Amino acid sequence: MTEGNSWALFSLFRRSLMLRVLLPIGAMLVVIVVGAVIGVAWKDTLSAHDQLAADPDYVGSALTDDKGKVLASDGSTTAKSGALITQKIAVEREEAGVKKTIGWLELRMSTARSDAEIAHGTWVLGLVGLGALVVVCGLLFLILKSATSIAGAVEQQSAATREISSSVSHAASGTQIVASVRGAK
């Protein structure tokens, strides 16, 4: 971009009330929508992980003794989709008031369903935010367009008034010239 073109762009921005008002408001609304989408997505992610601990999408499980030998297992050791959450819980037995770990129960859960719900919710929120942004910017555009058209009409009226004033001034000077020529005769 040449220096002349950048100056013309700056000059257009400086002269245009619509650009000076709409651009900062539009930028502010975009920041608000993006912040809301990120905040909700983050909250949903944290909430989904808490929900998975209470009601998991079961992938598999294994029961091992205290030495790590597998006594029983069920399901798979890997998730087909999503991330795999693995939780180990100690299996304890109490004898004569003493707790002793006799093995471990391992649960494996997938995050695929929760990930899909979070993605869907994020898209819906983003589209609603985009729709609201379009509506607000459209309303601002219409409001500023009507305001600038009124200002343009006032400017045209002012120019017409100056032109009439100039014409009257020229006519008055023409009348004075004719009167001075008649007076000279």
N, C-alpha and C positions, 0 to 999 in steps of 0.2 A: 504494500500500500504506500503510495507516495505521500509526501507531506501535504500537498494540496488536497488530496482526497481525505486524509485524516482531519484536516482543518474543516473541510466541508461537512464531514460527519459530526464533528464537535459543534459546529455552527448550527446544524439542523437540530441537534439535541438541545442546545441552548435556547433556540427559538421556539421549539415545540413544547407547549404546555402538556400535551397528552403524553409525550415520551418522558418528560421530567417527572410526571406523577405516576404513570402506569408502570414504568420499569422498576422503581423501588418497591412499589406495592406488590407487583407480581413476584419479585425476588423474595420479598418477605413471606408471601403466601407459600411459595415453593419450599422455603426453609421450614415453615410450620408443618406442612404436609409431610415432608421427608422426616422430620423429627418425630412426628406422631407415628408414622409407619415403623420407624426403627424402634421406638419405645415399646409399641404394642408387640412387635415381633420378638423383642428381647424378653418381655414379660411373659408372653405365650411360651417361649422356649423354656424358661425357668419353671413355669407352672406345669408344662407338659412333662418335664422330667420328674417333678414331684408326683404327678398323677400316675406315671408309669410305675413308681415304687409301690403305690397302693393297688393298682389294677393293671398289671403288666400285660404286654403282648408276648405271650409265652413262646419261646424258641426251644428251650430244652432245660434239663436239670440233671444233676448227678449227686449221688450220695457216696461219700468216701469215709474210710475209717480214719483214725487219728494219725496214721502213718502215710495217708495219701492213696491207699489202694481203693480203686473204684468198686463199690459194693453193688450199686445199681445206677443206671443212667437211662434217660429218656430224651427223645427229640434230637436236635442237631447241636453242634458246637459252634456253628456260624449262622449269621442271619442272612436270608436271601436278599433282603433289601433293608436299607436303613442301617443305623449303627447298632452295635451289639452292646447291651448293658449286662454286665455280669456281677452278681452279688453272692458272696459266700457268707453263710451263717453257721455259727458253731452249734453242734448238737451236743448238749450237756446232760449228764446224769448226776443226780445227787445221791450220795451214799453216806450215811452217818453225819449229815450236815456239811459234807465236803462236795463241792461241785467239781466234776471231772469232765473234760472234753473227750468225747468218745468218737467224734467224727465231724464232718462238714457237709452242709447241704448247699450246693451251688445252683442258683437260678440264673437262666439266661433269657433276656428279653430283647425284643426288637423295637426300635424307635420309628419304624416306617410309617405306621398309621398316624402317629403324632406329628411327624415331619410333614406329611401330606396335609393335615389339618392346619398346621401353622402356615404352610405355603399358601393354601387357599385363603385363609383369613388375611394374610398380608396382601395378597392380590386384590381382594375385595376392598380392603381399607384404602389401598393405593388408588384404585379406580374411583372410589367415592371421593377421596381427596382431590383427585384430578378433576372430577366433575364439578366439585365445589369451586375449585380454582378457576375453571372455565366460566362458570356462572358469574362469579364475583368480578373477574376481569371484563366479561362482557357488559355487565352493568356499569362498571367504572368507565368503560369505553363509551357507552351510550350517554352517560351523564356528562363526561368531558366533551363529547362531540357536540351536544346541545349547548354547553357553556361556551365552547369556542366558536360555534356558529353565531351565537348572539354577539360575541366580541367582534367577529368578522363583520356582521351587519352594522355595528356601531362604527367600526373603522371605515366602512364604505360610506356611511352617512356623513361622517366627518370629512371625508375626501370630497364628497359632493358639495357639502357646505363651503369648503375652502374654494372649490371651483366656482361656485355661484358668487362668493365674496370677491374673487378675483375678477369675474366678469363685470360685476357691479362697479368695481374700482376702475376697470378699463373704460366702461361706459361713462362714468363720471369724468374721467380725464378727457375723453373724446368730446363731451359736452363743453368742458372748459376751453378746449382748443377752438371749437366752433364759435363760442362766445367771444374769445379773444380775436378771432379773425373778423368777425362782424364788427367788433369794437374798433378795429384798425381801419375799417373802411370809412 
